[in-house]
Amino acid sequence: MLPSVLGLSTPAAFAAEPNCRAIESTSARLSCYDAAFPPKARKPTEAGIDLSSGYKDPFLAEEARTAAKLKNICRGC
């Protein structure tokens, strides 16, 4: 009895989700899901670093060089 009471008292149990699966049109179904579950805002890449402090990540330059080298690898040539 207790789990059923707890399950009914959660806010998610009261939220009525639209039936987006039943929509035939792909674009209409996508817009239905977008309205039901809006995208979350992206965090900035350096959210924890104060740019005014003058801190420079020593690994950013090395990471950029490695990424550039990996882009030049031909796979399946």
C-alpha positions as CSV (number, residue, x, y, z in Angstrom):
1,M,0.0,0.0,0.0
2,L,2.8,2.4,0.8
3,P,4.6,2.3,-2.6
4,S,1.3,3.0,-4.4
5,V,0.6,6.0,-2.2
6,L,4.1,7.4,-2.8
7,G,3.9,6.8,-6.5
8,L,0.7,8.8,-6.8
9,S,2.0,11.7,-4.7
10,T,5.0,12.4,-7.0
11,P,4.7,15.5,-9.2
12,A,5.6,13.4,-12.3
13,A,2.5,11.2,-11.8
14,F,0.3,14.3,-12.1
15,A,2.1,15.7,-15.1
16,A,0.1,14.8,-18.3
17,E,2.5,14.2,-21.2
18,P,1.1,14.7,-24.7
19,N,0.8,11.6,-26.8
20,C,3.4,12.5,-29.4
21,R,3.8,8.9,-30.6
22,A,0.4,8.9,-32.2
23,I,1.4,11.8,-34.5
24,E,2.1,10.5,-38.1
25,S,4.0,13.6,-39.5
26,T,7.7,13.5,-38.6
27,S,8.0,17.3,-38.2
28,A,4.8,17.6,-36.2
29,R,5.9,14.7,-33.9
30,L,9.3,16.4,-33.4
31,S,7.7,19.7,-32.5
32,C,5.4,17.9,-30.1
33,Y,8.4,16.4,-28.3
34,D,10.2,19.7,-28.4
35,A,7.3,21.4,-26.7
36,A,6.9,18.6,-24.1
37,F,10.6,18.4,-23.3
38,P,12.3,21.7,-24.1
39,P,16.1,21.5,-24.7
40,K,18.3,22.4,-21.8
41,A,20.6,25.4,-22.1
42,R,24.2,24.6,-22.7
43,K,26.8,25.6,-20.2
44,P,29.8,27.6,-21.4
45,T,32.9,25.5,-21.9
46,E,34.9,27.4,-19.3
47,A,32.1,28.0,-16.8
48,G,34.3,27.5,-13.7
49,I,37.1,29.7,-14.9
50,D,37.1,33.4,-14.4
51,L,38.7,34.9,-17.6
52,S,39.6,38.1,-15.8
53,S,42.0,36.1,-13.5
54,G,44.4,35.6,-16.4
55,Y,44.4,31.8,-16.1
56,K,45.3,29.9,-19.3
57,D,44.8,26.2,-19.5
58,P,48.2,24.7,-20.4
59,F,46.6,21.7,-22.2
60,L,44.4,23.7,-24.6
61,A,47.2,24.2,-27.2
62,E,48.4,20.6,-27.0
63,E,44.8,19.4,-27.4
64,A,44.3,21.6,-30.5
65,R,47.5,20.2,-32.0
66,T,46.5,16.6,-31.4
67,A,43.0,17.2,-32.8
68,A,44.5,18.8,-36.0
69,K,46.8,15.8,-36.4
70,L,43.9,13.4,-36.0
71,K,41.9,15.2,-38.7
72,N,44.6,14.6,-41.2
73,I,44.6,10.8,-40.8
74,C,43.0,9.2,-43.8
75,R,40.8,6.2,-43.0
76,G,39.7,4.1,-45.9
77,C,41.8,5.8,-48.6
